[in-house]
Amino acid sequence: MRPILLQGHTRSLTQIKYNYEGDLLFSVAKDQVVNVWYSHNGERLGTYHGHVGAIWTVDVNSTSSILLTGSADNSAKLWEVRTGKCLHTWEFKTAVKRVAFSEDDSMALVVTENRMGYPGTVTVFSVKNDIDAEQSDEPTMIINQEGSKAMVAAWGYLNKYIITGHENGEISQYDWKTGEKIKSIHPHTDVISDLQMSEDRTYFITSSKDKSAQIFESNTLNPLKKYATDAPLNSASITPIQDFVILGGGQEAMEVTLTKLRHGKFECRFWHKILEEEVGRVKGHFGPINTIAVHPNGKGFSSGGEDGYVRVHHFDEDYFKFKYPEL
């Protein structure tokens, strides 16, 4: 499994995302650039210029026609994927930390930072999927966060709920039509750094700085599985073919200089989803892994690191033949 190394960023990666078919990979970083790559060979297809701050987050609609990004310049932008043209900009009072299209692409959620006296919010906008249409500036709903601020968020299945992960390790479920908090649990003891849905959105995985990742049911927030590691985690993703989850993280960037490389624990860790046991690691990054995405067909995955590189992996045949000894 030899990786393809993508060198298109000058600063650390913040999020990477495959499109629905998996032939394109979008990457964003603290260098204000959005890149799009062909995932099969790592060729760069183009860039999207317009943000003037670190870009924290990216998502693409299911037809790969519209891209959505969020940045520290207090804005979220819609782009035409094919041409790189900016279609619309939503302005906020604080930085945008997470964006996501709803399952049917008709809406977008935007998570903003709690800063300078402005409360953190989850704002929902309706999105027209016609690139020539005028997008509305008026939000459909603004959910104000009480207590700990939201770091990440995702849509549940059939757009029923919005699920948020918070700085204090809490997970909340909101009815986005009313803005009402339906449920809240506190399974992590530190910042929730990532939240990714399963393919059908009926369950999701979280990663946390408390060195663990956990799987929950979307509807009830019941905990299903827990993976306890020995390093703070920045990202976690579920593989659709084999029963694995892939976790990534490592020591904080500022502590990296104080430690030898092998002690930094900068590997993608594969855990058996059902049995909660680690089955392997993939090395390569020279710093903490900030973001992981699995190819939609399950035949590969990519990771983005503090080192500014994206590594694209295509699994060997042996991966698909792998049978866990206990099963």
C-alpha positions, 0 to 999 in steps of 0.5 A: 500500500504505497501512498501518493503524496500530495504537496499543495499546501504550505501549512498544516491541513485542517480537513480533507473530503472525498466527493460522493463518487470518490474520484475527487479529493478536496483539501483545506489548510491554514494557508488559505488555499482550497485544493482539489485533486484526482484521488486515483493518481494525486494530480491537482485539478485546481485551486479555489482562491478567495478566503483571507484566513486559515480555512478550517472546513470543507464539504461538497454536495452529492453531485460535485457541482457546489463546494462549501468552505468555512474560514477564520476570516469569519465567512463561509463560501459556496463555489462552483466546483468545475470553474472555481468561481465563488458563488456566494459568501455568508459573513459571520461575527466569528470564525467558521469551524465546520460546514456540512451539506444536508443529505439531500443537498438542500441545506447547509449547516455552519458552526461558528466560534464562540469569541469576543463576546459573540456566542457560538452558533450553528446556523442553517441556510437553504441552498439552491443547487443551481449554480446560476441561482441567487443564494439567500443570505437569510438563515433558516435557523440559528441555534445558539449554543448554551454552555460549552461551544460546538466544535464539530457538527453533522446532519443525521439521517434524512435530515432529521437532526443536527448532531454537535460535538463540543469543547467539553466532550459533550454531544448534543442532538438538535431539532434544526426546525425549532432549534430545540436541544433534544438530547445531550450526553457527556461521553468524552472528557476533553475536546471533541475534535471530529465527528463523522457519519456512517454511510447511511447516517444511522450511527457516527464516530467521534474522536477526542483529545481525551485519547479515545474515539467512540461510536454512537447511534444517531437517533438515541445517542446510545454509545455502541463502541469505544476505542481507547488509544495512547495519544490525543485524537484529531480525526476518526473515520469508518470504513464501508467494506471491512469492519474497521475504523481509522483513527489519527492524531498524535501529540500537540504540534507545540510538543512535537519538538520535545519528542522523538518521532516514534514517540509522537505517535503520528500513525493512522491506527486501524481498529476493529469496529466490532471487537474494539481491538487495534489491528494495524498502523500506517506510518508516514506523517512527520507530525500529528494527523489532523484529518482522515477521510475514507474513500466512499467505495472503501478501497482506500483512505487519505490523511492530512497532517500538521506537516502540510502533506496529504497522503492518499492510500489505495488498499492492496488486495490483501486488505479485502481478504483479511479475516479477523482470527476471532470471527 
